[in-house]
Every structure is written in C-alpha cells, then in structure tokens.
Amino acid sequence: MALIVNIYYTGTDGSARKFAEEMKASGLVERIRAEQGNLRYEYFLPMDDPETVLLIDAWENEEALGLHHKTPMMQEIAALREKYHLKMRVQKFIGEK
C-alpha cells in the first residue's frame, strides 16, 4: 500500500504556479523524486481555480514520508512557500502502488 498526499497550494496573482515552477527549476522536484520510497511527485493546475496548484505526492509508506520530512529539502520548500505567501490544505490517503 502507498501513502498518497494531496497538497493544495493557494496564493494570489499566480504565486502558486510560480512556486511550482521554481520548485521544478531549482531541482527540488527531481531531488524529491529521487528519494528512496518516493512513488510520485507531480503538480497539477485545477481548471476551476487559477490561484491553486495541486501536488500529488506518493510514498511507499509512512516511514519513507517521515524520512523525507526530516531532510533539509523541507526547509527549502518552506522558504519557497513563504516567499510566495501560500496557504496549504493537505489530504492523506492510503492507496495502491
């Protein structure tokens, strides 16, 4: 079973999209995808909300996600979230790999 986390990043004036673009351009996305236990790390743009970006983040288990949360990358992500003044809404699900 996999742990699937949906994170909705919401801002103003396109800031959520700029955040996702900087995450990718900075190499953070590829570094996270390369972590042991990561199954998916992808951003999506909801059609009915131009100020929100959805991240679908999937991990093999809670342990893998917990290890990810202890990496220095989390501080980099938090700094970018602050830079773009984003709010977050998180949903967790258990699913298949």
VOBA-1610 file (N, C-alpha, C; in pm, whole numbers, padded with zeros to 5 digits, always signed):
BEGIN
Met+00083-00119+00000Met+00000+00000+00000Met+00087+00125+00000Ala+00038+00227-00062Ala+00110+00354-00072Ala+00038+00460+00009Leu+00114+00558+00052Leu+00059+00675+00118Leu+00055+00786+00014Ile-00063+00840-00011Ile-00081+00945-00111Ile-00120+01073-00039Val-00048+01179-00068Val-00073+01308-00004Val-00105+01410-00113Asn-00223+01469-00102Asn-00260+01579-00191Asn-00240+01709-00114Ile-00159+01797-00172Ile-00135+01927-00109Ile-00182+02035-00205Tyr-00277+02116-00159Tyr-00328+02228-00237Tyr-00257+02354-00190Tyr-00180+02415-00279Tyr-00111+02541-00251Tyr-00194+02652-00315Thr-00235+02750-00234Thr-00317+02859-00285Thr-00252+02993-00252Gly-00252+03081-00351Gly-00195+03214-00334Gly-00276+03316-00411Thr-00208+03423-00453Thr-00273+03529-00532Thr-00181+03568-00647Asp-00239+03624-00749Asp-00164+03676-00864Asp-00067+03574-00925Gly-00110+03449-00929Gly-00029+03345-00993Gly+00086+03294-00908Ser+00087+03328-00779Ser+00202+03289-00695Ser+00214+03138-00676Ala+00103+03066-00674Ala+00111+02920-00656Ala+00178+02855-00777Arg+00143+02903-00894Arg+00206+02849-01014Arg+00356+02884-01018Lys+00390+03007-00979Lys+00530+03049-00975Lys+00609+02962-00876Phe+00546+02930-00763Phe+00608+02841-00664Phe+00641+02705-00728Ala+00543+02645-00794Ala+00564+02514-00857Ala+00672+02522-00964Glu+00672+02630-01041Glu+00774+02647-01145Glu+00914+02659-01083Glu+00925+02731-00971Glu+01055+02744-00906Glu+01098+02613-00840Met+01003+02539-00786Met+01034+02406-00731Met+01099+02319-00839Lys+01044+02323-00958Lys+01096+02242-01068Lys+01231+02298-01117Ala+01236+02428-01141Ala+01358+02490-01195Ala+01477+02478-01100Ser+01451+02479-00970Ser+01558+02473-00871Ser+01616+02332-00855Gly+01548+02234-00910Gly+01593+02096-00896Gly+01534+02023-00776Leu+01456+02094-00695Leu+01395+02030-00578Leu+01304+01914-00617Val+01226+01932-00719Val+01133+01826-00761Val+01209+01699-00796Glu+01314+01711-00875Glu+01391+01593-00913Glu+01461+01529-00793Arg+01507+01611-00700Arg+01571+01556-00580Arg+01472+01478-00495Ile+01350+01530-00484Ile+01247+01460-00408Ile+01208+01330-00478Arg+01191+01336-00609Arg+01157+01214-00684Arg+01264+01107-00671Ala+01388+01147-00648Ala+01499+01053-00637Ala+01510+00992-00497Glu+01434+01044-00401Glu+01442+00991-00265Glu+01388+00849-00260Gln+01451+00768-00175Gln+01405+00631-00157Gln+01263+00633-00101Gly+01176+00558-00163Gly+01038+00549-00118Gly+00942+00642-00188Asn+00992+00737-00266Asn+00901+00826-00338Asn+00847+00755-00461Leu+00716+00758-00477Leu+00650+00695-00590Leu+00598+00796-00692Arg+00570+00917-00645Arg+00514+01019-00735Arg+00529+01155-00670Tyr+00560+01255-00753Tyr+00568+01394-00707Tyr+00536+01479-00828Glu+00409+01517-00843Glu+00364+01590-00962Glu+00269+01703-00925Tyr+00283+01813-00997Tyr+00196+01929-00980Tyr+00089+01930-01088Phe-00032+01976-01050Phe-00145+01988-01142Phe-00212+02123-01119Leu-00275+02174-01223Leu-00346+02302-01215Leu-00496+02277-01224Pro-00572+02302-01116Pro-00717+02284-01122Pro-00780+02380-01223Met-00868+02330-01304Met-00930+02411-01409Met-01018+02522-01352Asp-01079+02499-01236Asp-01174+02596-01183Asp-01115+02688-01077Asp-00984+02680-01055Asp-00920+02766-00954Asp-00779+02804-00999Pro-00765+02916-01071Pro-00633+02954-01124Pro-00531+02995-01018Glu-00573+03012-00894Glu-00481+03053-00788Glu-00434+02936-00701Thr-00467+02813-00743Thr-00427+02695-00668Thr-00349+02599-00756Val-00252+02535-00695Val-00176+02427-00759Val-00191+02305-00668Leu-00217+02190-00729Leu-00229+02065-00654Leu-00102+01984-00672Leu-00044+01942-00561Leu+00069+01850-00563Leu+00018+01713-00522Ile+00042+01613-00606Ile+00014+01474-00568Ile+00149+01411-00538Asp+00163+01371-00413Asp+00288+01322-00356Asp+00261+01182-00303Ala+00327+01080-00355Ala+00301+00943-00310Ala+00430+00878-00261Trp+00416+00803-00152Trp+00530+00738-00086Trp+00496+00593-00058Glu+00599+00510-00051Glu+00578+00368-00025Glu+00508+00343+00109Asn+00540+00427+00209Asn+00481+00410+00342Asn+00507+00535+00426Glu+00452+00535+00548Glu+00469+00648+00640Glu+00616+00671+00674Glu+00692+00564+00686Glu+00833+00576+00720Glu+00909+00655+00614Ala+00884+00625+00487Ala+00951+00697+00378Ala+00913+00844+00381Leu+00786+00873+00404Leu+00742+01013+00412Leu+00805+01082+00532Gly+00812+01012+00644Gly+00874+01068+00763Gly+01021+01103+00742Leu+01092+01016+00671Leu+01233+01044+00640Leu+01244+01166+00549His+01154+01177+00453His+01152+01294+00364His+01131+01422+00446His+01041+01417+00543His+01011+01535+00625His+01130+01579+00709Lys+01227+01491+00729Lys+01345+01525+00809Lys+01462+01576+00725Thr+01445+01581+00593Thr+01554+01626+00506Thr+01562+01778+00503Pro+01681+01833+00470Pro+01695+01978+00454Pro+01607+02035+00342Met+01562+01950+00252Met+01474+01998+00145Met+01345+02058+00199Met+01299+02008+00313Met+01176+02062+00371Met+01191+02209+00406Gln+01310+02249+00452Gln+01334+02390+00483Gln+01334+02473+00355Glu+01388+02417+00247Glu+01387+02486+00118Glu+01244+02505+00068Ile+01163+02401+00082Ile+01023+02410+00040Ile+00949+02514+00124Ala+00971+02511+00254Ala+00905+02608+00343Ala+00945+02751+00308Ala+01071+02772+00276Ala+01117+02905+00238Ala+01048+02952+00110Leu+01033+02863+00014Leu+00962+02900-00110Leu+00815+02928-00083Arg+00754+02849+00004Arg+00614+02872+00039Arg+00597+03010+00100Glu+00690+03048+00187Glu+00685+03181+00248Glu+00710+03290+00144Lys+00807+03267+00055Lys+00839+03364-00050Lys+00716+03399-00132Tyr+00635+03297-00161Tyr+00516+03318-00246Tyr+00388+03336-00165His+00397+03343-00033His+00284+03369+00057His+00168+03272+00031Leu+00199+03144+00035Leu+00100+03041+00004Leu+00035+02983+00128Lys-00092+02946+00113Lys-00163+02869+00213Lys-00167+02726+00164Met-00174+02631+00258Met-00176+02489+00223Met-00299+02421+00282Arg-00349+02324+00204Arg-00452+02233+00255Arg-00405+02093+00219Val-00402+02002+00316Val-00344+01870+00297Val-00449+01761+00317Gln-00445+01660+00228Gln-00529+01541+00241Gln-00437+01420+00229Lys-00457+01318+00314Lys-00379+01195+00306Lys-00473+01078+00277Phe-00423+00987+00193Phe-00499+00868+00155Phe-00407+00747+00155Ile-00464+00631+00175Ile-00393+00505+00158Ile-00443+00448+00025Gly-00348+00410-00062Gly-00385+00358-00193Gly-00292+00249-00237Glu-00308+00210-00362Glu-00221+00108-00420Glu-00102+00174-00486Lys+00007+00098-00492Lys+00129+00149-00557Lys+00109+00159-00706
//
